């Protein structure tokens, strides 16, 4: 092989390596953009919990995989109407028994989740499962749950309880109205 041929081979190898590197960077950026769009505000929370961006992305991809394996389904119209009526009743009870109404709101959100096909055993797992399709209301759910815990210990004001109801309602309405988003 001549020196000129070796130079051309080296140039081609460097060019291919450069294209591969650029392609890899572009794919990473596309994946990050897709994950940011899918997980919304949860993206930053998840990334902050991990030492490296790659670990955070792996967690989000694992969450998506788990979500795909769940049998998430829309509510039948009759169930939707029943849950909406039950929510109205819970809101009416808030006037006389705000702490009790917040507890009921939490249970009602869990009931809607269960009927939709979400596992509801553990709160942290609920957050993980909801993060894939309901990231925009997830922080509100977290706050409502935290207030509900304080209410159980008699450490929440009426205004706190009102905020919990508002937060629960955001996720409740999203779960109730959703048909097939996130699939």
Backbone as ProteinMPNN parsed JSONL, in Angstrom:
{"seq_chain_A": "XXXXXXXXXXXXXXXXXXXXXXXXXXXXXXXXXXXXXXXXXXXXXXXXXXXXXXXXXXXXXXXXXXXXXXXXXXXXXXXXXXXXXXXXXXXXXXXXXXXXXXXXXXXXXXXXXXXXXXXXXXXXXXXXXXXXXXXXXXXXXXXXXXXXXXXXXXXXXXXXXXXXXXXXXXXXXXXXXXXXXXX", "coords_chain_A": {"N_chain_A": [[0.831, -1.17, 0.0], [0.478, 2.176, -0.784], [1.746, 5.309, 0.466], [-0.012, 7.348, -0.035], [-2.445, 5.986, -0.318], [-2.725, 4.952, 2.23], [-3.103, 7.312, 3.612], [-5.568, 8.14, 2.567], [-7.189, 6.047, 3.471], [-6.987, 6.463, 6.212], [-8.191, 8.992, 6.384], [-10.796, 8.351, 5.596], [-11.506, 6.555, 7.647], [-11.393, 8.285, 9.879], [-13.371, 10.1, 9.119], [-15.652, 8.445, 9.078], [-15.725, 7.718, 11.782], [-16.146, 10.228, 12.91], [-18.672, 10.849, 11.845], [-20.143, 8.816, 13.047], [-19.871, 9.552, 15.725], [-21.168, 12.042, 15.729], [-23.705, 11.189, 14.963], [-24.359, 9.618, 17.202], [-24.453, 11.579, 19.221], [-26.571, 13.128, 18.255], [-28.661, 11.254, 18.415], [-28.72, 10.892, 21.193], [-29.512, 13.484, 21.986], [-32.037, 13.602, 20.796], [-33.334, 11.524, 22.19], [-33.234, 12.57, 24.786], [-34.779, 14.876, 24.434], [-37.254, 13.731, 23.786], [-37.78, 12.317, 26.14], [-37.87, 14.463, 27.951], [-40.139, 15.784, 26.997], [-42.075, 13.811, 27.413], [-41.958, 13.261, 30.181], [-42.094, 15.725, 31.33], [-42.187, 18.039, 34.014], [-41.261, 16.116, 35.764], [-38.992, 15.09, 34.646], [-36.698, 16.645, 35.325], [-36.684, 16.236, 38.086], [-36.219, 13.475, 38.269], [-33.732, 13.317, 36.995], [-32.177, 14.775, 38.804], [-32.076, 13.056, 40.926], [-30.225, 11.17, 40.274], [-26.797, 10.199, 39.751], [-25.639, 10.409, 37.229], [-26.568, 11.627, 33.962], [-27.141, 9.546, 32.215], [-27.933, 7.45, 33.928], [-30.311, 8.518, 34.973], [-31.825, 8.695, 32.638], [-31.966, 5.998, 32.015], [-33.597, 5.116, 34.078], [-35.995, 6.439, 33.41], [-36.554, 5.252, 30.949], [-36.92, 2.643, 31.83], [-39.203, 3.032, 33.35], [-41.007, 3.698, 31.334], [-41.035, 1.259, 29.971], [-42.14, -0.462, 31.926], [-44.629, 0.754, 32.157], [-45.713, 0.222, 29.657], [-46.173, -2.451, 29.923], [-48.236, -2.587, 31.688], [-51.792, -2.899, 32.001], [-53.296, -0.49, 31.091], [-56.244, 1.252, 30.766], [-59.007, 3.03, 29.259], [-61.751, 4.548, 31.058], [-65.019, 3.167, 31.181], [-67.968, 4.886, 30.065], [-70.074, 4.861, 31.947], [-68.734, 4.309, 34.368], [-67.112, 6.543, 34.494], [-69.033, 8.561, 34.864], [-70.082, 7.737, 37.323], [-67.827, 7.969, 39.017], [-67.423, 10.735, 38.78], [-69.734, 11.717, 40.005], [-69.332, 10.735, 42.593], [-67.073, 12.227, 43.246], [-68.163, 14.797, 43.359], [-69.771, 14.479, 45.628], [-67.822, 14.076, 47.585], [-66.575, 16.577, 47.531], [-68.7, 18.145, 48.478], [-68.873, 17.222, 51.108], [-66.612, 18.314, 52.132], [-67.071, 20.819, 53.274], [-68.216, 20.377, 55.823], [-66.56, 18.416, 56.933], [-63.545, 18.631, 56.442], [-61.021, 17.253, 56.699], [-61.74, 14.548, 56.584], [-62.888, 14.533, 54.033], [-60.637, 14.994, 52.425], [-59.209, 12.638, 52.848], [-61.026, 10.877, 51.693], [-60.915, 11.837, 49.069], [-58.313, 11.123, 48.333], [-58.597, 8.333, 48.426], [-60.491, 8.025, 46.431], [-59.128, 8.869, 44.137], [-57.248, 6.81, 44.052], [-59.008, 4.687, 43.598], [-59.973, 5.264, 41.013], [-57.582, 5.061, 39.622], [-57.053, 2.325, 40.017], [-59.222, 1.126, 38.666], [-58.624, 1.943, 36.124], [-56.413, 0.424, 35.652], [-53.972, 0.777, 36.869], [-51.488, -0.21, 39.214], [-52.024, 0.026, 42.727], [-50.939, -0.341, 45.215], [-48.608, 0.685, 46.649], [-47.568, 3.953, 47.475], [-45.226, 5.242, 46.385], [-44.734, 3.617, 44.161], [-47.031, 4.13, 42.734], [-46.544, 6.793, 42.035], [-44.326, 6.438, 40.36], [-45.467, 4.894, 38.281], [-47.466, 6.619, 37.37], [-45.918, 8.691, 36.431], [-45.219, 8.399, 33.783], [-47.425, 8.906, 32.073], [-48.735, 11.021, 33.264], [-47.266, 13.219, 34.117], [-47.485, 15.996, 34.377], [-49.352, 16.541, 36.365], [-48.386, 15.226, 38.494], [-46.74, 16.296, 40.56], [-48.586, 17.79, 41.938], [-50.178, 15.748, 42.92], [-48.356, 14.53, 44.636], [-48.041, 16.622, 46.515], [-50.658, 16.81, 47.518], [-50.922, 14.301, 48.704], [-48.99, 14.489, 50.695], [-50.056, 16.539, 52.279], [-52.373, 15.262, 53.06], [-51.304, 13.286, 54.697], [-50.325, 14.906, 56.765], [-52.737, 15.889, 57.645], [-53.897, 13.623, 58.731], [-52.411, 13.444, 61.013], [-53.366, 15.577, 62.316], [-52.195, 18.033, 61.677], [-52.653, 19.863, 59.706], [-53.914, 22.805, 58.232], [-57.162, 24.267, 57.516], [-56.956, 25.613, 55.118], [-54.73, 24.304, 54.022], [-55.909, 21.812, 53.623], [-57.853, 22.476, 51.772], [-56.2, 23.116, 49.625], [-55.124, 20.576, 49.182], [-57.386, 19.245, 48.226], [-57.758, 20.625, 45.811], [-55.417, 19.879, 44.499], [-55.692, 17.056, 44.381], [-57.945, 16.967, 42.78], [-56.969, 17.824, 40.298], [-55.375, 15.667, 39.29], [-57.322, 13.67, 39.446], [-59.324, 14.542, 37.615], [-57.845, 14.44, 35.267], [-57.254, 11.692, 35.078], [-59.84, 10.716, 34.914], [-60.885, 11.775, 32.519], [-59.137, 10.984, 30.539], [-58.546, 9.097, 27.634], [-56.925, 7.391, 25.767], [-54.38, 8.388, 25.922], [-50.799, 8.383, 26.253], [-50.207, 5.831, 25.485]], "CA_chain_A": [[0.0, 0.0, 0.0], [1.263, 3.402, -0.876], [1.502, 6.293, 1.528], [-1.223, 8.08, -0.402], [-3.572, 5.104, -0.028], [-2.854, 4.915, 3.69], [-3.678, 8.601, 4.028], [-6.991, 8.109, 2.21], [-7.841, 5.108, 4.384], [-7.052, 7.146, 7.499], [-9.2, 10.045, 6.253], [-12.114, 7.69, 5.571], [-11.758, 6.039, 8.994], [-11.679, 9.438, 10.73], [-14.667, 10.636, 8.698], [-16.685, 7.511, 9.552], [-15.765, 7.857, 13.241], [-16.761, 11.528, 13.199], [-20.102, 10.714, 11.553], [-20.717, 7.965, 14.089], [-19.934, 10.352, 16.949], [-22.235, 13.031, 15.533], [-24.963, 10.429, 15.006], [-24.599, 9.242, 18.593], [-24.845, 12.801, 19.936], [-27.909, 13.493, 17.784], [-29.596, 10.294, 18.993], [-28.837, 11.232, 22.612], [-30.312, 14.701, 22.099], [-33.419, 13.258, 20.459], [-33.866, 10.75, 23.3], [-33.447, 13.503, 25.907], [-35.928, 15.73, 24.096], [-38.456, 12.904, 23.877], [-38.014, 12.053, 27.559], [-38.301, 15.733, 28.559], [-41.53, 16.027, 26.592], [-42.931, 12.778, 28.004], [-41.961, 13.313, 31.638], [-42.349, 17.092, 31.773], [-41.468, 18.478, 35.216], [-40.66, 14.953, 36.424], [-37.681, 14.844, 34.033], [-35.661, 17.274, 36.15], [-36.687, 15.566, 39.386], [-35.565, 12.171, 38.098], [-32.32, 13.555, 36.688], [-31.518, 15.241, 40.026], [-31.948, 11.921, 41.835], [-29.189, 10.256, 39.785], [-25.451, 10.759, 39.633], [-25.322, 10.714, 35.836], [-27.737, 11.727, 33.08], [-27.422, 8.219, 31.646], [-28.699, 6.701, 34.925], [-31.651, 9.091, 35.0], [-32.52, 8.272, 31.415], [-32.261, 4.558, 32.146], [-34.782, 4.975, 34.933], [-37.179, 6.845, 32.656], [-36.818, 4.211, 29.956], [-37.471, 1.507, 32.577], [-40.581, 3.401, 33.691], [-41.801, 3.55, 30.11], [-41.175, -0.184, 29.716], [-43.121, -0.987, 32.891], [-45.938, 1.322, 31.801], [-46.211, -0.514, 28.489], [-46.59, -3.782, 30.362], [-49.474, -2.464, 32.463], [-53.016, -2.902, 31.202], [-53.964, 0.787, 31.321], [-57.392, 1.337, 29.856], [-59.929, 4.142, 29.552], [-62.935, 4.194, 31.836], [-66.306, 3.184, 30.477], [-68.739, 6.103, 30.337], [-70.831, 4.688, 33.195], [-67.783, 4.456, 35.472], [-66.709, 7.945, 34.516], [-70.127, 9.318, 35.477], [-70.153, 7.328, 38.726], [-66.714, 8.604, 39.728], [-67.673, 12.182, 38.813], [-70.753, 11.924, 41.039], [-68.682, 10.5, 43.889], [-66.209, 13.382, 43.516], [-69.037, 15.9, 43.794], [-70.174, 14.189, 47.004], [-66.65, 14.324, 48.43], [-66.418, 18.037, 47.621], [-69.758, 18.661, 49.344], [-68.528, 16.868, 52.491], [-65.475, 19.125, 52.567], [-67.551, 21.942, 54.084], [-68.433, 19.948, 57.209], [-65.502, 17.525, 57.423], [-62.473, 18.761, 55.447], [-60.013, 16.198, 56.817], [-62.352, 13.325, 56.076], [-63.053, 14.684, 52.582], [-59.317, 14.83, 51.801], [-58.947, 11.2, 52.876], [-61.891, 10.29, 50.663], [-60.393, 12.232, 47.754], [-57.157, 10.253, 48.089], [-59.116, 6.996, 48.137], [-61.194, 8.067, 45.151], [-58.089, 8.889, 43.101], [-56.714, 5.442, 43.992], [-60.034, 3.83, 42.988], [-59.954, 5.53, 39.571], [-56.346, 4.459, 39.116], [-57.216, 0.87, 40.0], [-60.132, 0.738, 37.584], [-57.927, 2.196, 34.858], [-55.404, -0.608, 35.478], [-52.731, 1.108, 37.568], [-51.316, -0.799, 40.545], [-52.225, 1.086, 43.728], [-50.51, -0.814, 46.533], [-47.63, 1.526, 47.325], [-47.61, 5.317, 46.944], [-44.058, 5.527, 45.53], [-44.921, 2.922, 42.888], [-48.059, 4.895, 42.015], [-45.867, 7.943, 41.43], [-43.505, 5.945, 39.253], [-46.332, 4.489, 37.172], [-48.158, 7.798, 36.839], [-44.968, 9.64, 35.848], [-45.116, 8.211, 32.336], [-48.521, 9.538, 31.35], [-49.39, 12.096, 34.028], [-46.184, 13.969, 34.768], [-47.832, 17.395, 34.64], [-50.129, 16.646, 37.605], [-47.771, 14.361, 39.498], [-46.283, 17.054, 41.716], [-49.788, 18.133, 42.7], [-50.558, 14.53, 43.638], [-47.382, 14.415, 45.732], [-48.377, 17.621, 47.528], [-51.928, 16.422, 48.131], [-50.654, 13.142, 49.558], [-48.236, 14.983, 51.849], [-51.02, 17.255, 53.117], [-53.256, 14.234, 53.612], [-50.563, 12.697, 55.814], [-50.326, 15.882, 57.867], [-54.11, 15.961, 58.156], [-54.104, 12.44, 59.577], [-51.749, 13.74, 62.287], [-53.99, 16.824, 62.793], [-51.202, 19.091, 61.508], [-52.954, 20.621, 58.489], [-54.961, 23.826, 58.37], [-58.259, 24.149, 56.55], [-56.421, 26.059, 53.822], [-53.926, 23.183, 53.513], [-56.845, 20.775, 53.164], [-58.454, 22.98, 50.516], [-55.17, 22.936, 48.591], [-55.054, 19.141, 48.884], [-58.532, 18.923, 47.353], [-57.463, 21.184, 44.483], [-54.373, 19.038, 43.904], [-56.278, 15.754, 44.05], [-58.88, 17.149, 41.665], [-56.226, 17.938, 39.035], [-55.074, 14.318, 38.81], [-58.597, 12.962, 39.302], [-59.953, 14.92, 36.349], [-57.019, 13.934, 34.177], [-57.48, 10.244, 35.006], [-61.222, 10.477, 34.533], [-61.153, 12.164, 31.137], [-58.182, 10.384, 29.614], [-59.023, 7.934, 26.892], [-55.827, 6.473, 25.445], [-53.096, 9.098, 25.907], [-49.716, 7.718, 26.948], [-50.018, 4.479, 24.94]], "C_chain_A": [[0.877, 1.234, 0.0], [0.892, 4.332, 0.268], [0.214, 7.059, 1.252], [-2.476, 7.258, -0.089], [-3.815, 5.047, 1.476], [-3.484, 6.207, 4.215], [-5.178, 8.61, 3.741], [-7.77, 7.163, 3.139], [-8.015, 5.778, 5.756], [-8.125, 8.233, 7.479], [-10.604, 9.436, 6.293], [-12.465, 7.169, 6.967], [-12.111, 7.181, 9.939], [-13.049, 10.015, 10.393], [-15.806, 9.751, 9.2], [-16.834, 7.625, 11.071], [-16.447, 9.168, 13.627], [-18.269, 11.475, 12.947], [-20.8, 9.866, 12.612], [-20.878, 8.75, 15.39], [-21.054, 11.382, 16.861], [-23.595, 12.337, 15.603], [-25.343, 10.042, 16.417], [-25.086, 10.44, 19.401], [-26.261, 13.204, 19.539], [-28.948, 12.549, 18.387], [-29.8, 10.56, 20.487], [-29.727, 12.455, 22.81], [-31.78, 14.427, 21.794], [-34.074, 12.484, 21.604], [-34.158, 11.67, 24.485], [-34.658, 14.399, 25.647], [-37.237, 14.964, 24.245], [-38.792, 12.635, 25.346], [-38.472, 13.313, 28.294], [-39.761, 16.012, 28.243], [-42.471, 15.045, 27.292], [-43.072, 12.957, 29.51], [-42.149, 14.719, 32.192], [-41.529, 17.472, 32.997], [-40.783, 17.322, 35.957], [-39.264, 14.665, 35.882], [-36.576, 15.394, 34.923], [-35.561, 16.617, 37.523], [-35.928, 14.241, 39.29], [-34.073, 12.362, 37.844], [-31.553, 13.983, 37.943], [-31.284, 14.1, 41.022], [-30.81, 10.979, 41.447], [-27.857, 10.973, 39.611], [-25.112, 11.145, 38.196], [-26.605, 10.825, 35.017], [-28.136, 10.358, 32.504], [-28.253, 7.38, 32.622], [-30.136, 7.204, 35.017], [-32.462, 8.666, 33.792], [-32.863, 6.789, 31.466], [-33.504, 4.345, 33.008], [-36.046, 5.342, 34.168], [-37.545, 5.807, 31.605], [-37.409, 2.973, 30.632], [-38.921, 1.79, 32.976], [-41.491, 3.251, 32.476], [-42.056, 2.074, 29.814], [-42.223, -0.783, 30.646], [-44.524, -0.515, 32.524], [-46.543, 0.583, 30.615], [-46.732, -1.892, 28.879], [-47.87, -3.757, 31.198], [-50.672, -2.458, 31.514], [-53.824, -1.645, 31.514], [-55.069, 0.939, 30.28], [-58.268, 2.534, 30.227], [-61.112, 3.63, 30.381], [-64.159, 4.123, 30.937], [-67.098, 4.427, 30.905], [-69.487, 6.008, 31.667], [-69.925, 4.863, 34.415], [-67.35, 5.907, 35.618], [-67.769, 8.795, 35.214], [-70.241, 9.009, 36.971], [-69.052, 7.999, 39.54], [-66.917, 10.117, 39.834], [-68.697, 12.52, 39.894], [-70.142, 11.753, 42.431], [-67.761, 11.671, 44.249], [-67.037, 14.566, 44.017], [-69.472, 15.708, 45.247], [-69.021, 14.455, 47.978], [-66.448, 15.83, 48.613], [-67.471, 18.651, 48.536], [-69.441, 18.375, 50.814], [-67.377, 17.717, 53.026], [-65.908, 20.244, 53.507], [-67.655, 21.551, 55.561], [-67.285, 19.124, 57.783], [-64.319, 17.541, 56.455], [-61.417, 17.653, 55.512], [-60.508, 14.886, 56.261], [-62.485, 13.381, 54.558], [-61.72, 14.503, 51.852], [-58.936, 13.35, 51.765], [-59.769, 10.489, 51.808], [-61.389, 10.619, 49.256], [-59.194, 11.363, 47.378], [-57.619, 8.853, 47.699], [-59.814, 6.948, 46.78], [-60.207, 8.107, 43.983], [-57.511, 7.482, 42.937], [-57.718, 4.495, 43.329], [-60.081, 4.02, 41.465], [-58.71, 4.895, 38.95], [-56.51, 2.951, 38.987], [-58.123, 0.433, 38.855], [-59.503, 0.969, 36.209], [-56.835, 1.16, 34.597], [-54.067, -0.317, 36.129], [-52.651, 0.314, 38.877], [-51.409, 0.314, 41.588], [-51.734, 0.701, 45.119], [-49.638, 0.177, 47.278], [-47.588, 2.902, 46.659], [-46.442, 5.611, 46.005], [-44.185, 4.835, 44.171], [-46.004, 3.607, 42.063], [-47.421, 6.076, 41.304], [-45.059, 7.52, 40.21], [-44.373, 5.601, 38.046], [-47.047, 5.676, 36.548], [-47.209, 8.745, 36.105], [-44.895, 9.541, 34.335], [-46.215, 8.96, 31.589], [-49.141, 10.741, 32.027], [-48.378, 12.974, 34.75], [-46.59, 15.395, 35.133], [-48.627, 17.568, 35.932], [-49.503, 15.855, 38.748], [-47.313, 15.123, 40.736], [-47.474, 17.482, 42.577], [-50.261, 16.934, 43.523], [-49.637, 14.317, 44.838], [-47.745, 15.364, 46.88], [-49.666, 17.258, 48.26], [-51.718, 15.267, 49.11], [-49.915, 13.57, 50.836], [-49.168, 15.716, 52.809], [-51.965, 16.261, 53.785], [-52.596, 13.551, 54.809], [-50.528, 13.619, 57.019], [-51.709, 15.987, 58.487], [-54.399, 14.784, 59.082], [-53.474, 12.635, 60.952], [-52.291, 15.031, 62.913], [-53.026, 18.005, 62.719], [-51.461, 19.949, 60.266], [-54.084, 21.602, 58.752], [-56.063, 23.572, 57.343], [-57.795, 24.589, 55.164], [-55.54, 24.976, 53.204], [-54.839, 22.119, 52.912], [-57.531, 21.2, 51.859], [-57.475, 22.802, 49.363], [-55.047, 21.463, 48.205], [-56.193, 18.736, 47.946], [-58.293, 19.421, 45.929], [-56.439, 20.301, 43.767], [-54.91, 17.661, 43.514], [-57.187, 15.875, 42.83], [-58.147, 17.215, 40.32], [-55.914, 16.549, 38.466], [-56.355, 13.533, 38.561], [-59.235, 13.269, 37.947], [-59.158, 14.395, 35.153], [-57.235, 12.427, 33.99], [-58.879, 9.923, 34.494], [-61.462, 10.725, 33.049], [-60.269, 11.482, 30.112], [-58.798, 9.172, 28.922], [-57.864, 6.986, 26.608], [-54.477, 7.169, 25.423], [-52.046, 8.306, 26.688], [-49.458, 6.313, 26.45], [-49.427, 4.55, 23.577]], "O_chain_A": [[1.886, 1.308, 0.702], [-0.127, 4.162, 0.937], [-0.548, 7.378, 2.165], [-3.473, 7.817, 0.369], [-4.956, 5.088, 1.937], [-4.293, 6.188, 5.143], [-5.968, 9.041, 4.581], [-8.893, 7.471, 3.537], [-9.072, 5.666, 6.377], [-8.881, 8.382, 8.44], [-11.493, 9.966, 6.959], [-13.599, 7.327, 7.419], [-13.047, 7.051, 10.729], [-13.805, 10.38, 11.294], [-16.815, 10.257, 9.691], [-17.953, 7.628, 11.585], [-17.238, 9.205, 14.57], [-19.052, 11.995, 13.742], [-21.92, 10.171, 13.021], [-21.894, 8.629, 16.075], [-21.804, 11.568, 17.819], [-24.524, 12.844, 16.232], [-26.512, 10.125, 16.796], [-26.032, 10.321, 20.18], [-27.063, 13.579, 20.395], [-30.007, 12.999, 18.825], [-30.92, 10.465, 20.989], [-30.59, 12.469, 23.688], [-32.665, 14.962, 22.461], [-35.225, 12.746, 21.955], [-35.211, 11.561, 25.113], [-35.461, 14.644, 26.547], [-38.216, 15.494, 24.772], [-39.954, 12.717, 25.746], [-39.351, 13.25, 29.153], [-40.527, 16.425, 29.114], [-43.559, 15.432, 27.718], [-44.166, 12.822, 30.057], [-42.343, 14.889, 33.396], [-40.318, 17.257, 33.026], [-39.824, 17.544, 36.696], [-38.441, 14.066, 36.574], [-35.622, 14.684, 35.24], [-34.463, 16.463, 38.059], [-35.091, 13.935, 40.14], [-33.247, 11.648, 38.412], [-30.4, 13.591, 38.123], [-30.389, 14.181, 41.862], [-30.466, 10.08, 42.215], [-27.8, 12.177, 39.36], [-24.375, 12.105, 37.97], [-27.609, 10.191, 35.34], [-29.319, 10.063, 32.334], [-29.172, 6.677, 32.202], [-31.07, 6.409, 35.128], [-33.637, 8.32, 33.908], [-33.93, 6.377, 31.01], [-34.35, 3.504, 32.704], [-37.054, 4.642, 34.26], [-38.724, 5.52, 31.398], [-38.296, 2.326, 30.075], [-39.765, 0.895, 32.944], [-42.606, 2.74, 32.582], [-43.168, 1.69, 29.45], [-43.097, -1.527, 30.202], [-45.483, -1.285, 32.572], [-47.75, 0.345, 30.577], [-47.631, -2.43, 28.231], [-48.51, -4.791, 31.39], [-50.555, -2.054, 30.357], [-54.894, -1.716, 32.119], [-54.848, 0.774, 29.08], [-58.265, 2.987, 31.371], [-61.418, 2.437, 30.393], [-64.311, 4.939, 30.028], [-66.896, 4.946, 32.003], [-69.526, 6.976, 32.427], [-70.319, 5.503, 35.39], [-67.236, 6.428, 36.728], [-67.449, 9.643, 36.047], [-70.467, 9.906, 37.783], [-69.307, 8.532, 40.62], [-66.613, 10.711, 40.869], [-68.537, 13.504, 40.617], [-70.412, 12.544, 43.335], [-67.676, 12.063, 45.413], [-66.661, 15.245, 44.972], [-69.532, 16.673, 46.009], [-69.23, 14.996, 49.064], [-66.182, 16.297, 49.721], [-67.171, 19.577, 49.289], [-69.716, 19.211, 51.674], [-67.191, 17.822, 54.238], [-65.181, 20.579, 54.443], [-67.234, 22.302, 56.44], [-67.062, 19.135, 58.993], [-64.109, 16.573, 55.724], [-60.97, 17.17, 54.472], [-59.784, 14.189, 55.55], [-62.224, 12.391, 53.874], [-61.686, 13.916, 50.77], [-58.402, 12.868, 50.766], [-59.269, 9.61, 51.107], [-61.435, 9.775, 48.361], [-59.077, 10.92, 46.236], [-57.095, 8.258, 46.757], [-59.734, 5.947, 46.068], [-60.424, 7.457, 42.961], [-57.308, 7.017, 41.815], [-57.324, 3.6, 42.582], [-60.214, 3.049, 40.72], [-58.779, 4.272, 37.89], [-56.148, 2.367, 37.966], [-57.816, -0.53, 38.153], [-59.82, 0.266, 35.249], [-56.374, 1.019, 33.464], [-53.12, -1.085, 35.962], [-53.656, 0.184, 39.576], [-50.925, 1.422, 41.357], [-52.083, 1.358, 46.099], [-49.911, 0.478, 48.44], [-47.575, 3.005, 45.433], [-46.649, 6.177, 44.932], [-43.792, 5.396, 43.149], [-45.912, 3.661, 40.837], [-47.704, 6.341, 40.135], [-45.105, 8.166, 39.163], [-44.049, 5.974, 36.918], [-47.215, 5.732, 35.33], [-47.644, 9.517, 35.251], [-44.54, 10.516, 33.672], [-45.943, 9.586, 30.565], [-49.984, 11.417, 31.438], [-48.622, 13.419, 35.872], [-46.08, 15.945, 36.11], [-48.582, 18.639, 36.537], [-50.046, 15.824, 39.852], [-47.484, 14.636, 41.853], [-47.374, 17.528, 43.803], [-50.688, 17.08, 44.668], [-50.095, 13.965, 45.925], [-47.757, 14.976, 48.048], [-49.749, 17.386, 49.482], [-52.272, 15.264, 50.209], [-50.194, 13.061, 51.922], [-49.078, 15.531, 54.022], [-52.311, 16.42, 54.956], [-53.252, 13.273, 55.813], [-50.681, 13.175, 58.157], [-51.846, 16.153, 59.699], [-55.072, 14.94, 60.101], [-53.938, 12.066, 61.939], [-51.755, 15.52, 63.908], [-53.035, 18.875, 63.589], [-50.576, 20.683, 59.827], [-55.076, 21.275, 59.405], [-55.907, 22.766, 56.426], [-58.193, 24.006, 54.156], [-55.593, 24.752, 51.995], [-54.573, 21.593, 51.831], [-57.756, 20.384, 50.966], [-57.857, 22.394, 48.267], [-54.884, 21.141, 47.028], [-55.989, 17.98, 46.995], [-58.591, 18.721, 44.961], [-56.579, 20.013, 42.578], [-54.608, 17.162, 42.43], [-57.2, 15.004, 41.96], [-58.652, 16.716, 39.315], [-56.164, 16.29, 37.289], [-56.457, 12.809, 37.571], [-59.636, 12.358, 37.223], [-59.732, 13.962, 34.155], [-57.38, 11.953, 32.863], [-59.072, 8.974, 33.734], [-62.171, 9.958, 32.398], [-60.623, 11.412, 28.935], [-59.471, 8.347, 29.54], [-57.824, 5.885, 27.157], [-53.504, 6.586, 24.943], [-52.371, 7.639, 27.67], [-48.554, 5.652, 26.959], [-49.192, 3.516, 22.952]]}, "name": "protein", "num_of_chains": 1, "seq": "XXXXXXXXXXXXXXXXXXXXXXXXXXXXXXXXXXXXXXXXXXXXXXXXXXXXXXXXXXXXXXXXXXXXXXXXXXXXXXXXXXXXXXXXXXXXXXXXXXXXXXXXXXXXXXXXXXXXXXXXXXXXXXXXXXXXXXXXXXXXXXXXXXXXXXXXXXXXXXXXXXXXXXXXXXXXXXXXXXXXXXX"}
